[in-house]
Amino acid sequence: MYSDLYGGRGDPDGNLHGRLLTYGRGEGPLNDLKEIESAMEGILFASGEPVGVERLCLALEIDRATADAVAQKLMDDYSYHRRGIRLVRLETSYQLCSAPEHADLIRKTFESRRPPKLSPPALEVLAIIAYYQPTTRAYVDQVRGVDSAYTVGLLLDRELIEECGRLAVPGRPILYRTTPVFLRSFGLSSLDDLPELPAAAPDEEQLKADMQTALERLRDLREEGEEPTEEELRAAAETLARAETRSGEGG
């Protein structure tokens, strides 16, 4: 099953298989491929959070191509054997998480530990930051037409967004962006999974309600272990594009 991954057709540069075999001759910190897999699995389990690929390479003393290949094999193993955990990639990091098909049982078991759902205003602010990051609170306020200080603080506390510098203008306002927690919460591997914003078109007051509905649907699908459809992702993008148009017309 994995021969293609570690050599032959699945080895694009023709050298990965040889590099992996060197660990069986004692040239690396670990003696064989299974030890590398085991060590990577242990690191990811102990972390409980996403671990960067470069950090894994440093710890295991392997190169990037090897780390990605080993991670892919672990992904395939968990999926093929229908294990209760999965290895997921989040941009340039990896994390162990529970299998989506067990979402209901896990939710029932840990119901008391679940954080409260985001309110419609919080979903609205999160959506604006997700598509226009890095962005300032003033820009979020401009799009929404109301002060967002409390909601931005709430999203910071929930670790869905984070500060990422300051804008080089008078007053140097703080810039915000989404975090890996945001990606996991909405079932995204990277921000590239969000569709490009379509051409903006003016709309009525239904804008904010549409945006909230779209993001709530994405979140609910994630909690149910389902995959959001392209139409649902695009709905969120379209409402945000209309928000941008209204914001520009108001300025």
Protein Blocks (a to p, Z undefined) as FASTA:
>chain_A
ZZmmngcjllmnopmmmmmmmmmnopambfbfklmmmmmmmmmmmnopacdfklmmmmno
pafklmmmmmmmmmmmmmmnopabdcddehjaccddddfklmmmmmmmmmmmpccdddfk
lmmmmmmmmmmcccdfklmmmmnopafklmmmmmmmnopaccebjcddehiaadddddfk
lmmmnopabfklpccddddddddfklmmmmmmmmmmmmmmmmnopacdfklmmmmmmmmm
mmmmmmmmmZZ
